[in-house]
Amino acid sequence: LAPWPEAPHVHAGRDLEAGGTWLGVGANGRFAALTNIRDPHRPPGRKSRGDLVARFLTGEIPIDDYLADVVARSMEYGGFNLLVGNANELWHFNQRESKAVMLAPGVYGLSNAGLDTPWPKLLKAKAALNEVLDDPRPQALLALLSDAQTAPFTELPDTGVGLATETLLSSVFIASQSYGTRASTALIVQADGARHMVERSFGPFGGHLGEVEIRL
C-alpha cells in the first residue's frame, strides 16, 4: 500500500507484472476493490482484472459511465466481482450476472463467488463485522480478518478445486507455504469523504511483514 509515482493521489497495492491493483483509494474520494470468481474450468481472460480498479481510481468519469464501459468490456477478463464507490454511493458488478447494482445501506459480504454467497467464512465475517459496527476502528476490522479457523468438511462449498484446497480456502485468513493471504486491509470512509486505511502484509505461513496506515 503506497502512493503511485505516476498518480500520487492513488494509494493502493500494485501488481508488479500487469501494473493494476485489487484495492485502493484516490484523493478524489473514490475507492474500489476486486475479487476473482473461483472457476478452475474457465480459461484466464485476455486482460488483467487489476486494470479495472486502476482505471477507476485514476479516472474522473462519472461512476455510471465507468460501469457502462465495464459491462461492455467485461468478457475480456477472467471472472470477477468489482466494488466501486465514494462516500455517497457503492456499486457492485458481478461478471457472471453482467449487471451493475447500486447497494442500499447495509452489511454485505463478498468472497470469490456472488455477493453474499453463504460460504462459511463469509457468514462468519459478516457476523463479526456486525459486532464492531458501532465503533468501527481499523484494528477491530483487521482482527476479524485474522481468523484462520477452517470450516468443517460438511460445510465446504464445491467449487471444483478438491477437498484439500476447499479446506485451505475456507478460512477468512489463509496461511500456507505457497498460497495465502498476502494483505489484510481495513478501509473506513466517513460521510465527509475522509478515509482511514490500514493494511497489514504477510509472507509464507502468514508471517507478519509490516503495517501501513494512511489518512486522506
Secondary structure, 3 states (H helix, E strand, C coil): CEEECCEEEEEECCCCCCCCCCEEEECCCCEEEEEECCCCCCCCCCECCHHHHHHHHHCCCCHHHHHHHHHHHHHHECCEEEEEECCCCEEEEECCCCEEEECCCCCCCCCCCCCCCCCHHHHHHHHHHHHHCCCCCHHHHHHHCCCCCCCCHHHCCCCCCCHHHHHHCCCCCCCCCCCCCCEEEEEEECCCCCEEEEEEEECHHHCEEEEEEEEC
